């Protein structure tokens, strides 16, 4: 089973996150938010997930206030760590650069939500505040994606233990796919910042 990473925008008031922190049962099902919102954003679809009613009701209330939440998400599949490597000198094992701390949060999330809030494979759910989302957007908006190509070295990634990076797997098609995912991440944070959203991050 692979490990993917996904991001979902949520209202700035963070009521869902706060409930997950204090209510263990609710925190343990919070990861279902990601798939439920993606389902809700599909044509002719709604909140018909097998998720517990308490979670579905909370999501219905959020969607009633902001229907755009259903489409305000991003999936980096199994390439999240490769993108992190491209963006962050710290992840590459180099001297940290001034923007690394914000870029690290962009890929990993700002802080764990609660010890009991984990994804199906046991990875902690993390959460990024609206203020940090704005910082991330400002940084990603000015990113020259093509300049990252100098770091596109699968052998070096593999040596650093980057997930799903294997020496010799570089190709023009693969680079285009990675840059498409980076573009998706940029667009996601721009939308989330514009809406004043916070962002939980799921690794699963």
C-alpha positions as CSV (number, residue, x, y, z in Angstrom):
1,X,0.0,0.0,0.0
2,X,1.3,3.4,-1.0
3,X,1.3,6.6,1.1
4,X,-0.3,9.7,-0.4
5,X,-0.7,13.2,0.9
6,X,-3.8,15.4,0.6
7,X,-4.9,18.8,1.7
8,X,-8.4,20.2,2.4
9,X,-9.5,23.8,3.0
10,X,-11.7,24.3,6.1
11,X,-13.4,27.5,7.5
12,X,-11.2,29.8,9.5
13,X,-13.2,29.3,12.7
14,X,-11.7,25.8,13.0
15,X,-14.7,24.4,14.9
16,X,-14.2,21.0,13.2
17,X,-10.5,21.0,14.3
18,X,-11.3,22.1,17.8
19,X,-13.9,19.4,18.2
20,X,-11.5,16.8,16.9
21,X,-9.0,17.9,19.6
22,X,-11.3,17.5,22.5
23,X,-13.5,14.7,21.4
24,X,-11.5,11.5,20.9
25,X,-14.2,9.7,18.9
26,X,-14.6,12.6,16.6
27,X,-10.9,13.0,16.2
28,X,-10.5,9.4,15.2
29,X,-12.9,9.8,12.2
30,X,-11.7,13.3,11.2
31,X,-9.6,11.8,8.3
32,X,-12.8,10.9,6.5
33,X,-13.3,14.6,5.8
34,X,-10.9,14.4,2.9
35,X,-12.6,11.7,0.9
36,X,-16.1,13.1,1.8
37,X,-15.3,16.5,0.5
38,X,-13.8,15.1,-2.7
39,X,-17.0,13.1,-3.2
40,X,-19.1,16.1,-2.6
41,X,-17.2,18.1,-5.2
42,X,-18.0,15.6,-8.0
43,X,-20.8,16.3,-10.4
44,X,-24.2,14.9,-9.3
45,X,-22.7,13.9,-6.0
46,X,-23.3,14.9,-2.4
47,X,-22.5,13.8,1.1
48,X,-23.6,10.2,0.7
49,X,-20.5,8.7,2.3
50,X,-20.6,5.9,4.9
51,X,-19.0,8.4,7.4
52,X,-20.7,8.8,10.8
53,X,-23.6,11.2,10.8
54,X,-21.9,13.5,13.3
55,X,-19.1,14.2,10.8
56,X,-21.5,14.4,7.8
57,X,-23.7,16.9,9.6
58,X,-20.7,19.1,10.5
59,X,-19.7,19.0,6.8
60,X,-23.2,19.9,5.6
61,X,-23.1,22.9,7.8
62,X,-19.8,24.0,6.4
63,X,-20.9,23.5,2.8
64,X,-24.0,25.5,3.5
65,X,-21.9,28.4,4.5
66,X,-19.3,27.9,1.8
67,X,-20.1,25.5,-1.1
68,X,-16.7,26.0,-2.6
69,X,-15.1,23.9,0.1
70,X,-16.0,20.8,-1.8
71,X,-13.6,21.6,-4.5
72,X,-10.9,23.3,-2.4
73,X,-8.6,20.4,-2.0
74,X,-5.3,19.0,-3.4
75,X,-3.9,15.5,-3.8
76,X,-0.2,15.1,-4.3
77,X,-0.5,11.2,-4.4
78,X,2.8,9.5,-3.6
79,X,4.9,12.4,-5.0
80,X,4.6,14.7,-2.0
81,X,8.1,14.0,-0.6
82,X,9.7,14.5,-4.1
83,X,8.0,17.9,-4.3
84,X,9.2,18.7,-0.7
85,X,12.7,17.8,-1.8
86,X,12.5,20.1,-4.9
87,X,11.2,23.0,-2.8
88,X,13.2,22.8,0.4
89,X,17.0,23.0,0.8
90,X,16.4,21.6,4.3
91,X,14.8,18.5,2.8
92,X,17.7,18.1,0.4
93,X,20.1,18.1,3.4
94,X,21.6,21.4,2.5
95,X,22.1,24.6,4.5
96,X,18.6,25.9,5.4
97,X,17.4,28.8,3.2
98,X,15.2,31.6,4.5
99,X,11.9,30.3,3.0
100,X,12.4,26.7,4.0
101,X,10.4,26.8,7.3
102,X,7.3,28.0,5.4
103,X,7.8,25.6,2.6
104,X,8.2,22.7,5.0
105,X,4.8,23.7,6.6
106,X,3.3,23.9,3.1
107,X,4.0,20.2,2.5
108,X,3.8,18.8,6.0
109,X,1.3,21.0,7.9
110,X,2.0,23.3,10.8
111,X,1.2,21.1,13.8
112,X,-0.4,17.8,14.8
113,X,-4.0,18.1,15.7
114,X,-4.2,15.6,18.6
115,X,-2.5,12.3,19.5
116,X,-5.8,10.4,18.6
117,X,-6.3,12.2,15.3
118,X,-4.6,10.0,12.8
119,X,-5.2,8.7,9.3
120,X,-6.2,5.1,8.4
121,X,-2.5,4.1,8.2
122,X,-1.7,5.7,11.5
123,X,0.0,8.9,10.3
124,X,-0.9,12.0,12.4
125,X,-3.3,14.5,11.0
126,X,-1.7,17.9,10.8
127,X,-3.2,21.4,10.5
128,X,-2.2,24.8,9.2
129,X,-3.6,28.0,10.5
130,X,-5.2,30.6,8.2
131,X,-2.4,33.1,8.9
132,X,0.2,30.6,7.8
133,X,-1.8,29.6,4.7
134,X,-1.5,33.3,3.7
135,X,2.3,33.2,4.1
136,X,2.5,29.9,2.1
137,X,0.4,31.4,-0.7
138,X,2.6,34.5,-0.9
139,X,5.7,32.4,-1.2
140,X,4.4,29.8,-3.6
141,X,2.8,32.5,-5.8
142,X,6.3,33.9,-6.6
143,X,7.9,30.5,-7.2
144,X,9.8,29.9,-10.4
145,X,8.9,26.3,-10.9
146,X,11.4,25.7,-13.8
147,X,14.2,26.8,-11.5
148,X,13.5,23.7,-9.4
149,X,14.7,21.5,-12.2
150,X,18.3,21.7,-11.1
151,X,17.2,19.6,-8.1
152,X,15.4,17.0,-10.2
153,X,17.8,14.1,-9.5
154,X,16.3,10.8,-8.5
155,X,19.6,9.3,-7.4
156,X,20.1,12.2,-5.0
157,X,16.6,11.9,-3.8
158,X,16.9,8.2,-3.2
159,X,20.1,8.8,-1.3
160,X,18.2,11.2,1.0
161,X,15.4,8.6,1.5
162,X,12.8,10.5,-0.5
163,X,9.6,8.4,-0.7
164,X,9.2,6.6,-4.0
165,X,12.3,8.1,-5.6
166,X,14.4,5.6,-7.5
167,X,17.7,6.4,-9.4
168,X,17.3,6.5,-13.2
169,X,13.6,7.3,-13.2
170,X,13.9,10.8,-14.5
171,X,12.1,11.6,-17.7
172,X,10.5,14.7,-19.4
173,X,7.1,13.2,-18.8
174,X,7.8,12.6,-15.1
175,X,9.1,16.2,-14.7
176,X,5.9,17.6,-16.4
177,X,3.8,15.5,-14.0
178,X,5.7,16.9,-10.9
179,X,5.4,20.5,-12.2
180,X,1.7,19.9,-12.7
181,X,1.3,18.8,-9.1
182,X,3.3,21.8,-7.9
183,X,0.9,24.0,-9.9
184,X,-2.0,22.2,-8.2
185,X,-0.5,23.0,-4.8
186,X,0.0,26.6,-5.8
187,X,-3.6,27.0,-7.0
188,X,-4.9,25.2,-3.9
189,X,-3.1,27.5,-1.4
190,X,-4.1,30.6,-3.5
191,X,-7.8,29.6,-3.2
192,X,-7.5,28.7,0.5
193,X,-5.7,32.0,1.3
194,X,-8.3,34.0,-0.7
195,X,-11.1,32.3,1.3
196,X,-9.4,32.8,4.6
197,X,-9.3,29.0,5.2
198,X,-7.2,26.8,7.4
199,X,-5.8,23.6,6.0
200,X,-5.6,20.1,7.5
201,X,-3.1,17.7,6.0
202,X,-3.6,13.9,5.6
203,X,-0.8,11.4,5.0
204,X,-2.3,8.1,4.1
